[in-house]
């Protein structure tokens, strides 16, 4: 049985390691679309540091290593979840599920959760569907990439 990672708030000091992990994790997406210019691969350290000012970041750690992360922002009773990442060596071990459950739990007043993924990212779509997300629309990002938007409505909202 593999040790389960610890899920905790990521700090600004973790930004560079989260960005490094993001670039490793999104290689599979780039291969899937044959597009290495996707935003997660071109994001800069300055840009992710700016995100830390307005978004909540979680990290999944094993020992001293960050093996997963997710970020979200809460606006107008909607929690927008982005960039769920898990290191390729640690996929299919429920880390993504635990990160999603943890980020949702941080926003008990959210009426709905929204996210997006690529239309060819079938593993992502399956994971989000299993967690209760439903497709709401699709939009082209580039000639090679169409984004699938998904949402999950909360059954009851905390006061």
N, C-alpha and C positions, 0 to 999 in steps of 0.2 A: 504494500500500500504506500503510495507516494504521500509525502508530507504535504499538507494543505498550506497554501500561501496565506500570509497575513494580509488583510485588506485594511488600509488606513488612508487618511488624508495625505495627499502628496503636497509637499512644501515647495516653495520657489527654488530651494536648493536642489530639488529633484528634477528641475526642468530639463537640464541637459541630458540626464539619463533617460527621462521619458521620451525626449525627442530622438535620442539614439535608438531606443526600443521601437519607436514608431517607424523609423526608417527601415529597420530590420523586418518588422511585422508587415509592412505594406509592400515588400518585395513581391509577395505572392499575388497581391492585387495588381501590381504593375505587370507581372507576367501574364495574368489572366486577360488583361486588356491590351497587352503589348504597348503600354503607355507609361513611361517613367517620368512624366511631367505632372502626375496627379498631385494635388495640393499636399497630402501628407508627406510626400517625398521631397517636396520643394520648400516646405516650411523651414523658417530660420529660427535660431535661438531667440533672437529679438522678438519675433512674432509669438512664439510660445510663451515667453516671459510676459508679453502683453496680455495673453489669454489668462494667465494666472491672476491678473488684476480683476477679472470679471467672472471667471468660471470656477467651479468646484472641480478639483482633480482628485481622483482616488488612484492608489497604486496597490498592486498585489506584489508582495515580496516573499522570496524564499531566501532566508539568510540575509545577506547584504545585496542580493540581486533583485532588481525590479523586473518581474516577468509578465506584468500586465498593467493596464491603466485604462481609465475612462474619464471623460470630462462632461460637465453639464452646466447649463445656465438656466435659471428660473426667471421667467418673465410672464406677466399677465396670466397666472395660474397654469402655465405650460412649462414643463421641464424639457428642454432641448438637449438630448444626449448626443455626444459625438465621440468619434475616434476610440471606440472600444478596440484595444489592442492586446494581443497575447503573443509572447515570443513563440516562434514556430516550434521550438523544442518542447513547449509546454501546452500545446493545443490539445483539445479533446480530453481535458482533465477537469472540466467544469469551472475553470478560472473565469472565463467570460461570463458564465451564468452568475457566479458569485459577485463579480464586479457589477453586473447589471442590477442584481437584486439590491446590492449595497447602495448604488447611486439612486435608485428609485426610493429607497427607504429614507434617504436624506431630505426628500422633498414631500413630506406627508400631505401638504396642502395642494399639491399639483392635481389639477383635474384631469390632465392628460400628459403623456410623455410622447415626444416625437423624436425620430431619428431618420437617417437615410443610409443607404448602401448601394453598391453597384448592382445592376440587374443580373450580371453573371456571377455574383458573389452568393452562390446558392447555399453554402454553409452558413453564411451570415443570415440570410433570409430564413433558413430553417431554425436557427437559434432564436431569432427575434419572434418568429411565429410561435415557437414552443413557449416563449415567455409571454404570449398574449398580444403581440403586436399584429396589426393588420395593414395591408398595403392601402394607401390612400390616393397616391398619384405617382406618376413618373415624369421626369424631365431630362432632356439631353444635357450633359455637362460638356461634351465634346463629340466629334464625329465617332469616336470609339467608345464612349462611356455614356450610358444612360443611368441616372440615379432613380432608385425606388425609395419613395418616402413612406414611412410606416408610423403608425401611432397606436397607443394603448390608452384607453380611458380607464380612470380609476373608478372602482365600483362605488366607493364612498370616500369623501374627502374629510380629512381631520379638521376640526374647528380651528 
